[in-house]
Amino acid sequence: MPIKKEQTSLPVTMPNSVEAEQSILCCIMRDEAFQAEIIAKLKQEDFYQSNHATIFAAMKEINEQTHRSGEESKANTVNIASVIDHLRRNGKLADVGDIDYITRLNDYLPGTANYEEYLSIVIRASKMRQLIRICDDVTQKARSYANAEDAITYAEEEIFNLSQGGTNGGLVSLSDETGKALWQINERFKNPGQFRGIQTGFRRFDRLTNGLHGGELIVLAARPGVGKSALAMNIVEHVAKQGKTVAVFSLEMSNQQLIERLLSSMSTVPLEFIKSGQLPGGVSDISKLRVAQDTICATMSLYGNDYANIKPSEIASQCRRLKAQKGLDLIVIDYIQLMGDNGGSRDVNRQQEVANISRSLKLLAKELNVPVIALSQLKRDAEIRNIKGKESGGGEPVLSDLRESGAIEQDADIVLFIHKEAESAGTGKFNLIIAKHRNGETGSIPIYWMGKIVRFVDEDYFAQHGINVSSVSQPQSQSQTQNESQFEGADVAPEYAESEDEGAFIAEDKPTE
């Protein structure tokens, strides 16, 4: 019988580099040109040795202070004299090794040219120590949590925050942030396009909002059958064509249905023919669809999940992984009211559940710094009011029409409604209403439904292609039927068409969700 060897546990040293810490402290004291940059990239807890952490904290405080020089206010300089003075005044000089140790640090290096290398070593060791602590915490959570999904979500959040450098920095002086804000304003003035958000393809909307920005929750709402999913996929298509990465979570439609919509919109082959397989153009239509397929496969970075019972925590988990592996620029969720997140508790009512979902989506947008478009249903009251029309003083939806929770209205940065007045039957004209815009103005933008290829366009689109808007917003008997026969068999995608016959796509039937 083999003798079992005794295992002795040896103390494990956490990752560190004392030499790199000494080198970076020397660089801060020796070179005024680099010290502000180095201090901005480090935190006190990045230093393994406690005396180094104390010295760095003193350097950071000195760097943040100013002194008067005549009538001007100048930033304090971090050097051997100011560091020794600061530590002595705060009673910490003896704790760090006294003047002798500070002097040795100041003379540690012959030059400061390799400061970036020392900086990367210190940061790497710090992240390794944080990762070890996170793993220890995750081990404890795995032992104590009743729900495995919660433990996995906790682990992913902590590791993602570490990889992105995201931490709760606590309160900061807003006066200190003013300079940074003014610098950004000046840069926007000099380079307006550089700070533009993601363009949706609806130019008037993009001008009002300056595009979609990271951290924003955009709620797109309408009654069933009005076109929420169609408009969302139009935006997805345009964003993906810009080389952006988009994740689509569809709780209502399958990935196959989403792809068919994209193929129809991009190829101009009507969706009804794609679904039936009866392609009037035969081989020509197949060729158009193959060109659209090539575009999707070669140039568009699209990811889809059509699991009907997905939860916000699962969406967050998958989006974190996608951003870390491939990058992520836009998240689309269709739609809020189909989601559930009560953890199986019967004590949580539906309104509170939707409020939790709404808040989770806003936090996801902020955490990943990505815009999130979440589709939402409206209450039936909005449809009844629209039918009554003028009797109720106007039938447009309002924020209180958002179904099941006022929290959606509160959490959203932008709330959009797709609206078609009841008396406008026989026309493809709708309104995209910006009912809430946290950082800008609200308004109403006319948009037009191209029913055959499941696409909305705005008036700028028609102006760009020389199309008379009035000709496409008349009843079917006057314009649609006439134009439809003229456009039949056209082989150009809508974004490149320049003929007035493009109006043939306008249909009076309501959009398909």
C-alpha distance (Angstrom), angle and dihedral (degrees) to the residues before:
residue distance angle dihedral
M1 . . .
P2 3.83 . .
I3 3.74 116.6 .
K4 3.80 112.3 -115.9
K5 3.78 110.8 -126.3
E6 3.75 117.7 -130.8
Q7 3.76 112.9 -113.4
T8 3.76 116.0 -144.3
S9 3.78 119.3 -163.3
L10 3.77 111.8 -132.3
P11 3.78 121.6 -159.0
V12 3.79 109.7 -96.6
T13 3.79 116.4 -136.4
M14 3.76 114.0 -137.4
P15 3.83 116.3 -124.7
N16 3.80 110.7 -83.6
S17 3.79 144.6 139.9
V18 3.78 113.3 -148.7
E19 3.80 89.9 -178.2
A20 3.81 93.1 55.2
E21 3.82 90.6 48.1
Q22 3.82 90.8 51.7
S23 3.80 90.6 46.9
I24 3.81 94.8 51.0
L25 3.82 92.4 47.8
C26 3.80 88.3 51.1
C27 3.82 90.8 51.0
I28 3.81 91.2 52.1
M29 3.81 92.6 52.8
R30 3.78 96.1 40.1
D31 3.82 103.9 45.0
E32 3.80 121.4 46.9
A33 3.84 90.8 -173.9
F34 3.82 93.2 65.2
Q35 3.80 104.4 29.5
A36 3.83 97.8 87.1
E37 3.82 91.5 49.7
I38 3.81 93.8 47.3
I39 3.81 94.1 46.5
A40 3.81 91.0 50.0
K41 3.83 91.4 55.5
L42 3.81 97.7 49.1
K43 3.79 137.6 65.8
Q44 3.78 128.9 -156.8
E45 3.82 91.4 -110.9
D46 3.83 90.6 57.5
F47 3.83 88.3 78.3
Y48 3.79 117.5 85.0
Q49 3.82 98.0 -161.1
S50 3.79 112.4 69.5
N51 3.81 94.0 -140.4
H52 3.81 90.1 53.6
A53 3.80 90.0 50.1
T54 3.82 90.0 51.6
I55 3.81 92.2 48.8
F56 3.82 91.7 49.2
A57 3.82 91.4 48.9
A58 3.82 88.3 55.1
M59 3.81 91.0 49.2
K60 3.81 91.2 50.4
E61 3.81 92.1 51.3
I62 3.79 91.6 48.7
N63 3.81 91.0 49.3
E64 3.81 91.2 53.2
Q65 3.81 94.2 51.3
T66 3.80 129.4 83.0
H67 3.79 137.2 -156.3
R68 3.78 134.7 -155.9
S69 3.80 119.1 -104.8
G70 3.78 107.0 -177.6
E71 3.79 104.5 -54.6
E72 3.80 94.5 -22.6
S73 3.78 130.3 88.8
K74 3.82 113.0 -136.4
A75 3.80 132.4 -174.0
N76 3.79 116.1 -105.8
T77 3.80 116.7 -108.6
V78 3.79 121.5 -126.3
N79 3.81 109.3 -133.1
I80 3.79 138.4 135.7
A81 3.81 93.2 -84.9
S82 3.83 96.0 48.6
V83 3.83 92.3 45.3
I84 3.82 93.6 50.7
D85 3.80 90.8 45.7
H86 3.81 93.2 49.9
L87 3.81 93.8 47.8
R88 3.82 92.5 46.2
R89 3.84 93.1 50.0
N90 3.81 90.4 50.7
G91 3.80 94.4 46.4
K92 3.83 94.5 -116.0
L93 3.79 102.6 108.0
A94 3.82 94.8 96.7
D95 3.83 91.0 46.8
V96 3.81 93.1 61.5
G97 3.83 97.2 46.5
D98 3.80 101.2 -80.7
I99 3.80 127.1 -104.4
D100 3.81 93.2 -44.1
Y101 3.80 92.9 63.0
I102 3.84 93.5 46.5
T103 3.82 89.2 49.8
R104 3.80 91.8 50.9
L105 3.79 90.1 49.9
N106 3.79 91.1 51.6
D107 3.82 90.7 53.1
Y108 3.81 95.3 39.0
L109 3.82 97.1 105.8
P110 3.80 133.6 41.9
G111 3.82 89.6 -144.0
T112 3.82 143.4 -0.2
A113 3.81 100.4 -134.1
N114 3.83 93.3 111.0
Y115 3.81 95.6 52.4
E116 3.85 91.8 122.9
E117 3.80 90.8 59.2
Y118 3.82 93.0 50.3
L119 3.81 89.4 46.4
S120 3.82 93.3 52.6
I121 3.83 91.6 49.6
V122 3.82 92.5 52.2
I123 3.83 92.6 47.1
R124 3.81 93.0 45.9
A125 3.81 92.9 51.9
S126 3.81 90.2 46.6
K127 3.82 92.2 52.5
M128 3.79 91.1 48.1
R129 3.80 90.4 54.2
Q130 3.80 90.7 48.3
L131 3.81 90.3 49.2
I132 3.81 91.0 52.8
R133 3.82 90.3 50.9
I134 3.81 90.8 48.8
C135 3.81 90.6 50.9
D136 3.80 89.8 51.7
D137 3.82 89.9 50.5
V138 3.80 91.9 47.2
T139 3.81 89.9 51.5
Q140 3.80 89.7 54.6
K141 3.82 91.7 46.7
A142 3.80 90.9 49.6
R143 3.80 89.2 54.9
S144 3.80 96.0 46.3
Y145 3.83 107.5 31.6
A146 3.80 116.0 96.3
N147 3.82 91.8 -155.8
A148 3.82 118.6 60.4
E149 3.80 91.1 -159.2
D150 3.83 91.1 59.5
A151 3.81 91.5 50.8
I152 3.81 91.7 49.5
T153 3.81 91.5 47.6
Y154 3.81 90.4 50.6
A155 3.82 91.2 50.6
E156 3.80 93.2 48.3
E157 3.81 93.1 47.5
E158 3.79 93.3 50.5
I159 3.80 94.9 45.9
F160 3.81 92.3 44.3
N161 3.81 91.5 50.7
L162 3.78 89.4 50.0
S163 3.82 92.4 49.5
Q164 3.80 91.6 48.3
G165 3.79 94.8 42.1
G166 3.81 90.0 -121.4
T167 3.79 114.8 158.1
N168 3.77 138.4 150.1
G169 3.77 99.9 -100.7
G170 3.80 93.2 -173.6
L171 3.77 123.7 -138.5
V172 3.78 117.1 -13.9
S173 3.78 130.2 -170.4
L174 3.80 108.2 -97.0
S175 3.79 89.6 -156.1
D176 3.81 87.5 62.6
E177 3.82 89.1 51.5
T178 3.81 92.9 52.2
G179 3.79 93.0 79.9
K180 3.80 91.3 52.6
A181 3.81 91.0 48.8
L182 3.80 92.6 49.9
W183 3.80 90.5 49.0
Q184 3.82 90.1 53.4
I185 3.82 91.0 48.8
N186 3.80 90.1 51.5
E187 3.81 90.7 49.2
R188 3.81 90.6 50.6
F189 3.79 89.1 51.3
K190 3.81 91.5 52.1
N191 3.83 96.2 39.6
P192 3.84 109.9 23.0
G193 3.81 94.2 170.1
Q194 3.81 93.4 53.3
F195 3.81 92.9 68.6
R196 3.79 97.1 41.0
G197 3.78 115.4 125.5
I198 3.80 126.2 -128.4
Q199 3.80 109.8 -56.8
T200 3.81 115.9 -126.1
G201 3.82 98.0 -161.9
F202 3.82 92.0 -110.9
R203 3.77 99.4 104.9
R204 3.80 100.0 -165.3
F205 3.79 90.0 49.9
D206 3.81 90.7 48.2
R207 3.82 90.8 50.9
L208 3.81 91.8 51.5
T209 3.81 94.9 46.8
N210 3.83 101.1 25.9
G211 3.81 85.4 -126.0
L212 3.80 130.8 -68.1
H213 3.79 115.7 -45.0
G214 3.78 133.5 -157.3
G215 3.79 114.3 -93.1
E216 3.81 94.5 28.6
L217 3.80 124.5 126.2
I218 3.81 108.4 -151.5
V219 3.81 115.2 -168.0
L220 3.83 116.1 -158.8
A221 3.80 110.2 -166.6
A222 3.80 138.2 179.2
R223 3.77 142.0 136.4
P224 3.86 117.2 -82.0
G225 3.79 113.9 -73.8
V226 3.81 96.6 19.6
G227 3.80 96.4 107.3
K228 3.81 112.2 -93.6
S229 3.79 94.5 140.3
A230 3.79 92.7 43.2
L231 3.81 93.7 52.5
A232 3.80 91.8 44.7
M233 3.81 91.3 52.9
N234 3.82 90.5 47.8
I235 3.80 87.8 57.1
V236 3.82 91.1 44.9
E237 3.81 90.4 53.0
H238 3.80 93.8 50.1
V239 3.81 94.0 45.4
A240 3.81 92.8 48.2
K241 3.81 90.7 49.9
Q242 3.82 87.4 59.9
G243 3.81 88.9 63.5
K244 3.81 93.6 -101.1
T245 3.80 124.5 140.3
V246 3.81 114.8 -119.1
A247 3.81 130.8 -171.3
V248 3.82 117.4 -158.9
F249 3.81 121.5 -165.5
S250 3.79 109.1 -168.6
L251 3.78 115.6 -174.7
E252 3.80 92.5 173.7
M253 3.81 107.7 39.0
S254 3.79 131.3 42.5
N255 3.80 123.4 -115.1
Q256 3.82 86.8 -110.9
Q257 3.81 91.4 58.8
L258 3.81 91.3 48.8
I259 3.80 90.8 51.4
E260 3.81 91.5 49.7
R261 3.81 89.6 53.5
L262 3.78 91.2 50.1
L263 3.80 92.1 48.6
S264 3.80 91.5 49.7
S265 3.81 93.8 47.8
M266 3.80 93.9 46.4
S267 3.81 98.5 41.4
T268 3.86 98.9 36.0
V269 3.80 88.9 -130.2
P270 3.84 103.5 139.8
L271 3.80 113.9 -107.8
E272 3.80 93.3 -130.1
F273 3.82 89.8 60.7
I274 3.82 91.8 47.2
K275 3.80 90.1 53.1
S276 3.80 95.4 45.5
G277 3.81 95.7 40.5
Q278 3.80 89.9 -133.8
L279 3.81 99.1 124.6
P280 3.83 110.9 -175.4
G281 3.79 91.1 -158.6
G282 3.78 93.4 50.5
V283 3.80 111.7 -168.9
S284 3.81 90.7 6.6
D285 3.81 91.0 60.2
I286 3.80 91.0 46.7
S287 3.81 88.8 52.9
K288 3.82 91.1 52.2
L289 3.78 90.7 50.1
R290 3.80 91.4 49.7
V291 3.80 91.0 52.0
A292 3.82 88.9 51.6
Q293 3.81 89.8 47.8
D294 3.80 91.1 51.7
T295 3.80 90.2 51.5
I296 3.81 92.2 50.9
C297 3.80 93.5 46.8
A298 3.80 98.1 41.5
T299 3.79 105.3 36.9
M300 3.81 110.8 14.6
S301 3.80 122.7 80.6
L302 3.81 102.8 -155.4
Y303 3.80 128.9 160.0
G304 3.80 125.6 -175.1
N305 3.78 138.7 -170.1
D306 3.81 118.5 -172.7
Y307 3.83 98.4 178.2
A308 3.81 103.8 140.3
N309 3.84 97.9 -150.6
I310 3.80 99.7 47.0
K311 3.82 118.5 145.2
P312 3.82 129.5 -144.9
S313 3.81 90.5 -110.3
E314 3.81 90.2 56.1
I315 3.80 91.6 47.8
A316 3.81 89.8 50.8
S317 3.80 92.0 48.5
Q318 3.81 94.0 50.3
C319 3.81 93.0 44.7
R320 3.81 92.1 51.0
R321 3.79 90.1 53.9
L322 3.80 92.8 45.9
K323 3.80 92.8 50.1
A324 3.80 91.8 48.7
Q325 3.82 93.5 47.7
K326 3.81 106.1 32.5
G327 3.80 107.1 3.7
L328 3.81 124.6 -108.3
D329 3.82 130.6 -131.9
L330 3.82 106.6 166.4
I331 3.82 137.9 19.3
V332 3.83 121.8 -160.5
I333 3.82 122.3 -169.9
D334 3.81 121.5 -170.4
Y335 3.01 102.4 -142.2
I336 3.84 145.1 -4.5
Q337 3.81 99.9 -159.3
L338 3.82 92.4 56.4
M339 3.79 91.7 59.8
G340 3.79 126.4 91.7
D341 3.81 128.2 -161.5
N342 3.79 110.4 159.2
G343 3.81 94.6 115.7
G344 3.78 89.6 -125.6
S345 3.80 93.5 -60.8
R346 3.78 115.5 143.3
D347 3.80 91.0 -163.1
V348 3.81 92.6 73.3
N349 3.80 111.3 86.2
R350 3.80 120.9 -143.2
Q351 3.80 94.7 -105.8
Q352 3.80 91.9 54.5
E353 3.79 89.9 44.8
V354 3.82 92.1 54.9
A355 3.81 89.1 45.9
N356 3.82 89.3 55.2
I357 3.80 90.6 49.1
S358 3.81 92.2 49.1
R359 3.79 92.2 50.0
S360 3.81 91.4 47.1
L361 3.80 90.9 54.5
K362 3.80 92.3 49.8
L363 3.81 91.0 49.7
L364 3.82 89.3 48.4
A365 3.81 90.8 53.9
K366 3.80 90.8 51.0
E367 3.80 95.5 43.1
L368 3.82 94.8 51.2
N369 3.83 94.1 31.8
V370 3.81 88.3 -130.7
P371 3.84 129.3 127.6
V372 3.81 113.1 -109.4
I373 3.82 119.5 -155.3
A374 3.80 109.5 -160.7
L375 3.79 120.0 -175.1
S376 3.79 119.1 -141.2
Q377 3.78 139.4 -173.2
L378 3.80 123.5 -123.8
K379 3.79 126.8 -134.7
R380 3.78 117.9 -96.4
D381 3.82 87.4 -114.3
A382 3.80 88.7 75.3
E383 3.81 91.6 58.6
I384 3.80 93.2 45.5
R385 3.81 90.8 50.3
N386 3.79 90.3 49.5
I387 3.81 91.7 51.8
K388 3.78 90.9 51.0
G389 3.80 87.8 50.0
K390 3.76 114.5 166.3
E391 3.81 93.8 16.0
S392 3.81 90.1 71.6
G393 3.78 95.4 41.1
G394 3.80 96.6 -99.9
G395 3.76 135.2 -15.5
E396 3.80 103.1 -129.4
P397 3.83 116.1 128.6
V398 3.80 119.0 -109.3
L399 3.81 132.7 -154.7
S400 3.80 92.7 -97.1
D401 3.83 88.0 62.6
L402 3.81 91.6 73.1
R403 3.78 104.5 119.0
E404 3.83 125.2 -109.6
S405 3.80 100.9 -11.7
G406 3.80 141.2 46.5
A407 3.80 86.7 -158.4
I408 3.82 89.7 79.6
E409 3.79 88.8 62.1
Q410 3.81 91.2 48.3
D411 3.81 97.7 46.3
A412 3.80 97.3 43.7
D413 3.79 120.0 94.7
I414 3.80 90.7 -164.1
V415 3.81 127.4 22.2
L416 3.81 117.4 -165.6
F417 3.80 127.8 -171.5
I418 3.81 126.3 -164.3
H419 3.79 106.0 -147.6
K420 3.78 135.5 179.9
E421 3.77 117.9 -178.5
A422 3.79 114.1 -123.6
E423 3.82 93.3 -126.2
S424 3.82 92.7 54.3
A425 3.81 94.9 79.0
G426 3.78 112.7 145.1
T427 3.79 94.9 41.3
G428 3.79 135.7 91.5
K429 3.80 93.3 -139.9
F430 3.83 120.8 120.0
N431 3.80 133.8 163.2
L432 3.79 125.3 -122.9
I433 3.80 101.9 -151.3
I434 3.81 119.6 -159.5
A435 3.81 96.1 -153.8
K436 3.81 96.0 169.4
H437 3.79 130.3 22.3
R438 3.77 114.4 170.4
N439 3.80 94.3 -164.9
G440 3.79 103.6 31.2
E441 3.76 149.0 8.3
T442 3.79 129.9 -45.2
G443 3.78 127.5 -135.1
S444 3.79 148.0 136.3
I445 3.81 124.5 -89.3
P446 3.84 122.5 -165.1
I447 3.79 112.4 -128.7
Y448 3.79 130.4 179.2
W449 3.78 130.5 -138.7
M450 3.82 117.9 -130.4
G451 3.78 94.8 -164.2
K452 3.79 101.3 -174.1
I453 3.79 95.0 57.7
V454 3.83 98.5 31.1
R455 3.81 95.6 -116.8
F456 3.79 138.8 134.9
V457 3.82 120.8 -153.0
D458 3.80 133.1 -180.0
E459 3.80 132.6 -133.7
D460 3.81 92.6 -94.9
Y461 3.78 87.4 62.1
F462 3.81 90.8 57.5
A463 3.81 92.0 44.7
Q464 3.79 89.8 51.5
H465 3.82 90.6 54.9
G466 3.81 97.5 38.5
I467 3.81 95.5 -112.1
N468 3.80 121.6 152.0
V469 3.81 106.4 -124.3
S470 3.81 93.3 -154.3
S471 3.78 90.0 60.1
V472 3.78 91.8 61.3
S473 3.79 98.6 43.0
Q474 3.81 96.8 60.7
P475 3.80 125.2 101.3
Q476 3.78 116.4 -78.1
S477 3.78 94.6 -106.0
Q478 3.82 91.7 60.9
S479 3.76 105.0 40.8
Q480 3.77 117.8 -3.6
T481 3.79 99.1 59.5
Q482 3.79 92.1 46.5
N483 3.79 95.0 47.5
E484 3.79 93.8 41.9
S485 3.78 93.5 64.4
Q486 3.81 91.2 47.2
F487 3.80 93.8 51.4
E488 3.81 97.5 45.5
G489 3.79 111.5 124.3
A490 3.81 96.7 13.9
D491 3.79 112.1 156.4
V492 3.80 103.4 -156.6
A493 3.77 128.2 100.7
P494 3.82 112.7 -117.5
E495 3.79 95.2 -112.8
Y496 3.81 90.1 59.4
A497 3.80 100.4 36.9
E498 3.79 114.8 112.5
S499 3.77 101.7 178.0
E500 3.79 126.4 104.3
D501 3.78 85.7 -130.6
E502 3.79 86.8 79.0
G503 3.78 85.6 86.2
A504 3.77 86.8 78.1
F505 3.79 88.4 83.8
I506 3.80 91.4 66.0
A507 3.79 108.2 103.6
E508 3.77 132.0 -173.1
D509 3.80 94.2 -144.7
K510 3.77 117.3 98.6
P511 3.82 119.5 -100.4
T512 3.76 119.6 -93.7
E513 3.79 114.7 -118.3
